[in-house]
Amino acid sequence: MGKLLKIAALIAAVAPGAALAQQWGAVCIGPGGAWGYAHNYQSEAGAYDRAMAESRYGCDEVRTFYNTCGAMAVATNGGWGWSLGNSRAQAEAGAMNYCRQYGGGCRVTVWACSG
């Protein structure tokens, strides 16, 4: 038993924060301009629930992600797009490109990064 504790202590010393590096996030949008986000949650369900709570449960489109960034953009005609990226800028650019396929006048509504 003592040997296992020493191994665990060694792993914790070599990789502090390793458990914190694996995090879930979520972004969501809904009618009437509703939006919400979550970042750095231990579970996908936790991130999902937080994003919905942030929007006062007004979102009807929710996307989750793991150790990356996510963004959602909405067009003036109600079309929308979402994307992942290694940075906020990448996620926003992808969401804008995707949104433009479904409408014009797109703007990023919500973004978040986890991990």
N, C-alpha and C positions, 0 to 999 in steps of 0.2 A: 504493500500500500504506500509506503514511504517513497518508493522509487517512482510510482505513478505521480505523486504530488510534485516531486522534483522535476519530472518531465513536463508537467503542466506549467510549473513556474518558469521553466526555461522557455517554453513556447510563448508564454505571456511576456517575458522579458525581451525576446527576440522580435516579436510582432505585436507591440502594444497597439491597441486600437484596431486590430485586425477584425474583431467582431463588429466594430462600429463602421467599418468600411463597406459592409454589405447592407445597403439600405434601399427601401422602396419609396417611391414617390407616385403622385397622381395629379392629373389636371382634368378639369371638367368644365363644360359649358352647358347652357340651357336657354330656354326662351326668355325673352325680356332682358337679355344681357346678363343672366345669371352666370357666375363662374366661381370656381374654387380650386384650391391646390393643397398639396401636402408634400412634405419632403422629410427624409431621414426617419422613416418608420421601419420597425423590425419585420413587419409583415405586410403583404400586399393588401390584405383585408383592412388593416389599420390605416394604410395610406388612402385607400378607397373611401372608407368611412369618414376620414377627416376632410377630404376634398368635398364630399357631399355635405357634411356639416357646415363647412365654410360657405357653401352656396345656399345655406338654409334649405337644403334638399331640393333646390331648384334645377339641378343639372339633369339632363337626359342623355348626355354623352360623356362618359368617363373613360379615361385611358390611364393605365398604370405603367410604371417603368421601374427598372432596377439598376442602380449604380450608374445613372446617366441623367441627361436632361430631357425634358419633354415640354412641348409648347402646342397651343391651339390658336388658330387664327379664324376669324369669322368674316364673311363677305357681307356686303350690304343687302344682297338678295337672300340671305339666310344660309348660303352654302358655307362650308367650313373645311378646314384641314388640320391635320395634326402631324407631328413628327418628333423623332428622337434625335439627339445629337450629343457629341462629346462635350459641348459647351452650350450656353444659353443662345449664343449667336447662331450656331449650327441648327439647333432645334427650331428657333424662330424662323430662320431662312427656309427650312424644309416645310414648316407649317404654312408659310406664306405661299410657297410654290404649289403646294398641294391645294390650298384654298383657291388660288387663282384658276385652277382647272374647273371649278364649280361656280365661280362668280367673280365679280370685280369689287373694287373698293375694300379689299381685305385689310385687316389689321390684327395684330397679335392681341389676343384677349387675356391669355394667362400663360405663365411658364413656371417651371420649378426644376431644380436640380437636386439629386440625391447621391450619396456615396462619397 
